[in-house]
Amino acid sequence: MVPLLLQLAVLGAGLAAAALILISFVAFITAAEVPHHRHEEEKFFLSATGRKEALPSIRDPPTKQLSVVVPSYNEENRLPVMLDEALGYLEERQKRDPTFTYEVIVVDDGSKDQTSKVAFKYCQKYGSDKVRVITLLKNRGKGGAIRMGIFSSRGEKILMADADGATKFPDIEKLEKGLNDLQPWPDQMAIACGSRAHLEKESIAQRSYFRTLLMYGFHFLVWFLCVKGIRDTQCGFKLLTREAASRTFSSLHVERWAFDVELLYIAQFFKIPIAEIAVNWTEIEGSKLVPFWSWLQMGKDLLFIRLRYLTGAWRLEQTRKVN
């Protein structure tokens, strides 16, 4: 009996090792380069008067204190609520402090609805120095849309903010304080991540057991495979210094839902200090995530992120060219 159990254990270990080797091989041969390609039409934006103007580059010196990048895919209904709150806050802050400067960059990620037209109305209202719309020809994914916005930004600090407005925009002040508390910043790089971890007990009470199990499974995979010390990697409210945004997004491969994890993996590799800051958050209807399949896809992405770096298919370099 014992030899049989031993044989089964050896067989199981052998099959597991073979499966890991096979998955690692698949991850290696399917690894893509950092997707920096930008279509010619995506290098321009429309001014408030409809004139086509060239977008700036993150390699240019900053001319604003804050850039807000809003990735948007089929968000014609939710975007106005978010922009009203964000621009209301930013305008009021500028009235209190006339030296404060900002821009909001809405990146339409290949939407099939009127997202760009809705966003452009705000450009016409506030002017293209404050609100710009970048329309991507094809859907890249949330991470890809944010990358395009960041590479076209002018801010000393860059905020990622979701189009659903789930996080109260004035909470940016919490992130700014968290960022400042990390000083001195090595090479002017630091990141403050909004976090919903403090709301976890409340969310568990409202979720099914199955969704709770998926959530814990995802958190374990994030911790085990990629990112240590950050309880909520997926909150879409993150503030980066210009230098940190350039360094991390220039090395980012994943453009869809798991991009946050690779972003923080890269940041930890480069020893960029990260603060996790509790923010107010409300679940908004209209999420693009399909619970089971989205979690399954993200789980696969996490495994492939780790394997691709382990096998050398992806490498992190000290500097990368930004297009």
Secondary structure as the mmCIF struct_conf table of DSSP 4:
data_model
#
loop_
_struct_conf.conf_type_id
_struct_conf.id
_struct_conf.beg_label_comp_id
_struct_conf.beg_label_asym_id
_struct_conf.beg_label_seq_id
_struct_conf.end_label_comp_id
_struct_conf.end_label_asym_id
_struct_conf.end_label_seq_id
HELX_RH_AL_P HELX_RH_AL_P1 VAL A 2 ILE A 29
TURN_TY1_P TURN_TY1_P1 THR A 30 THR A 30
HELX_RH_3T_P HELX_RH_3T_P1 GLU A 40 LYS A 43
STRN STRN1 PHE A 44 LEU A 46
TURN_TY1_P TURN_TY1_P2 ALA A 48 THR A 49
BEND BEND1 GLY A 50 GLY A 50
STRN STRN2 LYS A 52 ALA A 54
TURN_TY1_P TURN_TY1_P3 ILE A 58 ARG A 59
BEND BEND2 ASP A 60 ASP A 60
HELX_LH_PP_P HELX_LH_PP_P1 PRO A 61 PRO A 62
STRN STRN3 LYS A 64 SER A 72
BEND BEND3 TYR A 73 ASN A 74
TURN_TY1_P TURN_TY1_P4 GLU A 76 ARG A 78
HELX_RH_AL_P HELX_RH_AL_P2 LEU A 79 ARG A 96
TURN_TY1_P TURN_TY1_P5 PRO A 98 THR A 99
STRN STRN4 TYR A 102 ASP A 108
BEND BEND4 GLY A 110 GLY A 110
BEND BEND5 LYS A 112 GLN A 114
HELX_RH_AL_P HELX_RH_AL_P3 THR A 115 TYR A 126
TURN_TY1_P TURN_TY1_P6 SER A 128 LYS A 130
STRN STRN5 VAL A 131 THR A 135
BEND BEND6 LEU A 137 LYS A 138
HELX_RH_AL_P HELX_RH_AL_P4 LYS A 142 PHE A 151
TURN_TY1_P TURN_TY1_P7 SER A 152 SER A 152
STRN STRN6 GLY A 155 MET A 160
TURN_TY1_P TURN_TY1_P8 ALA A 163 ASP A 164
STRN STRN7 THR A 167 THR A 167
HELX_RH_3T_P HELX_RH_3T_P2 PHE A 169 ASP A 171
HELX_RH_AL_P HELX_RH_AL_P5 ILE A 172 ASP A 181
TURN_TY1_P TURN_TY1_P9 LEU A 182 LEU A 182
HELX_LH_PP_P HELX_LH_PP_P2 GLN A 183 GLN A 183
BEND BEND7 PRO A 184 PRO A 184
HELX_LH_PP_P HELX_LH_PP_P3 TRP A 185 TRP A 185
HELX_RH_3T_P HELX_RH_3T_P3 PRO A 186 GLN A 188
STRN STRN8 ILE A 191 SER A 195
HELX_RH_3T_P HELX_RH_3T_P4 ALA A 197 LEU A 199
HELX_RH_AL_P HELX_RH_AL_P6 GLU A 200 GLN A 206
BEND BEND8 ARG A 207 ARG A 207
HELX_RH_AL_P HELX_RH_AL_P7 TYR A 209 LEU A 221
HELX_RH_PI_P HELX_RH_PI_P1 VAL A 222 CYS A 226
BEND BEND9 LYS A 228 GLY A 229
BEND BEND10 ARG A 231 ARG A 231
BEND BEND11 THR A 233 THR A 233
BEND BEND12 GLY A 236 GLY A 236
STRN STRN9 LYS A 238 THR A 241
HELX_RH_AL_P HELX_RH_AL_P8 ARG A 242 PHE A 249
TURN_TY1_P TURN_TY1_P10 SER A 250 SER A 250
BEND BEND13 SER A 251 SER A 251
BEND BEND14 ARG A 256 ARG A 256
TURN_TY1_P TURN_TY1_P11 TRP A 257 ALA A 258
HELX_RH_AL_P HELX_RH_AL_P9 PHE A 259 PHE A 269
TURN_TY1_P TURN_TY1_P12 PHE A 270 LYS A 271
STRN STRN10 ILE A 274 ALA A 278
STRN STRN11 TRP A 281 TRP A 281
BEND BEND15 GLU A 285 GLU A 285
HELX_RH_AL_P HELX_RH_AL_P10 PRO A 291 LEU A 310
TURN_TY1_P TURN_TY1_P13 THR A 311 GLY A 312
BEND BEND16 ALA A 313 TRP A 314
BEND BEND17 GLN A 318 GLN A 318
#
